[in-house]
Amino acid sequence: MTRIPVVENIMSANDQIAAENRARLDAAGVYALNVMASPGAGKTALIEETVKRLAGRLRLGVIEGDLATSLDAERTEAAGAVSVQINTGGNCHLEGWMVRDALARLPLADLDLVIVENVGNLVCPSGWALGTHRRVLVASVPEGDDKPYKYPTMYHGVDTLVINKIDLLPYVTFDMERFRRGVETLNPGLTTFALSCRTGDGLDAWVTWLAEQVAVYRAERAEAAR
């Protein structure tokens, strides 16, 4: 009988911190993404390629969420981003307070875009707001075309979908039409990119679109400040 109010209080507190995170980002004029996926879908590879291809155009910061190690932060740092590692110590998702503490370690005044790489999981991260402006899901071809049907909450709750590892389509059983039907049922008109971080196919479209989103955000912030 007492568990429901406790959960509601925890979620309410998280939402409040997420709102504070958003306010902090907006005060600095920094656009932010929450990138989610199952383990091995290619989140870090996508972020690495994004950082490399936006070099000289946008200044990027990355917040890496993992159960342990700093391996992903080291990869994104090597790609050219300012990176902060969060080790959750067993927690299956990032929470607002974790991102709040990580934002305090980033030079927001010197950044244009912050990418938060959430813990690899298709269940827990969907329920926790972090304060980012957009929620991106990375799905990969080897995972199978049934994921929208098995994890509807995740697919319903995101703003953008990246289908990664399309170079493997000739070698695995993956029905793209079935996959897209499942996505469309849950999230009609979802902005979607099909690409391969290994071959580079489709990456230009993704990076161009992302740069445009940052530009639109900046323009809206400038207009609001007038």
N, C-alpha and C positions, 0 to 999 in steps of 0.2 A: 504493500500500500504506500510506502514512503519512497519507493525508487523513482517513480515518475516525476515528482517535484524536484528531486535531486538532479536528475538528468536535465530537466528543464532549466534549472538554475545554472548548471554547467554550460549548457548551450547558449543561454542568454549572456553569460559572462564572456564566452568566446565571441559572440556576435558583437558585443560592446568593444572588445579589444580589436576585432577586425575592422570596425568602423574607425577606430583611432588609427589603425595602420593606414587605412585609405586616406584619412585626413592628412597624415604625415606625408604620404606619397604625393598627394595633390598639392600640399604646401610647397614641396620641392619641385613640382612639375614633372614627376617621374611616372611613366606608364608601367604597369606590372602585370605579369602573367602567372597563373598557377598551372603548372604543367603536371598532369597526372597520367598514369599508365600502370599496367601490370609489370612485374620485374622482367627485364629483357626485351621490352618493346622498342627500346631505342631512345628513351628520353634524353639521356646524356649526350648521345651522338647527335641528336637533333639540335640540342643547345650548343654543342661545340661548333657545328656547321653554321648555325645562326650567328654566333659570335664572330666567326671568321669572315662570313660574307657581309656582315654589317660593319666591319672594321673601317674606320675613317668616315662612316656615316652616322653612326650612333654609338654612344658610350654605354656599355652594358655592365650590369652587376648581376651576379647569380647567387641565389641562396640554395644550397644543396641539402636535401633532407634524406638521411639514411639511418638505418638501425645502428650502424657502426662504420668505422673507417672514414678517411678523408679522401678516398680515391677519386670520387667524382668531382670534388672541389678542385683537386689538383689538375684534373683533365680540363675543366673549364677555365681555370686560371692559365694553363698553358696555351689555351686557345686565344686568350687575350682579354678575358673578363676579370673584373674584381670579384672574387668569390669568397663566400662565407659558408662554412660547413655547420650543419645542425645534426648531431647524433641523438636520436630519440631514445636510445637505450631500451628498445623493445616496443615502443609505441608504433602502431601501424599507420600513423598519419601525422601530418604536421597540424599544429594548433595555432591559434592567433597569437598567443603569448610567445611562442617560439619564433615566429616571424617578426614580431615586435622587437625581440632582443637582437635578432639578426640584422634588422634594418638599422638599428643603432650602431652597428659595426660597419655599415656601408657608407661611403662618402656620397650621400644622395645628391648633394649640391653639384656634384661632378658627373652625374649619370643622367641618361635619357630613358633607359629601359631596365627594369629588374625582372629577371625570370626566376621564379621559385620552382625548383624541381621537388615535387612531393615524394613521399615514400611510395615505392612500388606496390600498388594495391588497387584493386578495382571495386572495393567496398567502402572502407572507412573514410578515405579522403573526401568523398562526395558530400558528406554531411557537415564538413567543417569549413566555415568561411575564414579566409585569411586576410581579406582586405584588398586583394588584387582586383584589377579592372576586368580581367577576362580569364575564363577557365578553359584550358586546352586539354584535350584528351588525345594521347598517342596510342593508336591501335596498330598492331603489326600483323602482317599476313600469316606468319607461322602460328599465331595464336588460334586461328580458325575463324570461320565466318559466323559462328554462333554467339559471339560475345555480346552483341546488343540484346539478344534474347535472354541470355543468362544474367546480365548485369544491367537491367533497364534503368535503375536509378542513376548510375554513373552516366550513361549515354543521354539520359533525359536532362541532366543538370549541367551540361557543358555548353560553351558558346562556340567552340571551334573543334574540329576533328582533324587529326593528321593520321592518314593511313600510311604507315612506314613499311619498308622492306618490300616494295612492289617488284623489285628485281627477282624475288623468289617465287613470283606467281607461276612460272612454268614448272616449278619443282615441288609445289605443295598443293594440297587440296584446299582451295579457297574459292568460294563462289562470290565474286564481287557484287553481283546483282542481289543475291540473297542478303549479303551483309548490308548493302545500302538500303534495301527495303526495311530491314529491321531498324536501322538508324532513322530513316524517314518517318516511320510510324511513331517513334518515340520523340523525335526532335525535328519536325518538318522544317526544311529549308536551312538546315545546319550548314554553316560554312565549312567546307571540307577540302583538304589537300591530300592528294595521293603522291607519294614521293619515295625516294630511296636515298638514305644518307650515304650508302656505300658507293653508288654510281653517280649521285648528284641529280638524277632525274627528278624534276618537280621542285627542287629546292629554290630555284630562282623565283618561282611564283609565290612560294611561302614567304620568302624573305622580303620580296617587294610588297606583298600585302601587309606584312607586319610593320614595315617602315611607314606605310601609308596610315596604319592605325595610330602609330605614334604621332604622325604629323597632324592627323585629325584631332587627336587628344590635345595636342599643344595649341592648335587653333581655337578649340573650344575653351580651354583654360584662359587663353589671352582675351577672348571675347567676354568671358565671365568677369574678368578683372577690370574691364573698362567701366 
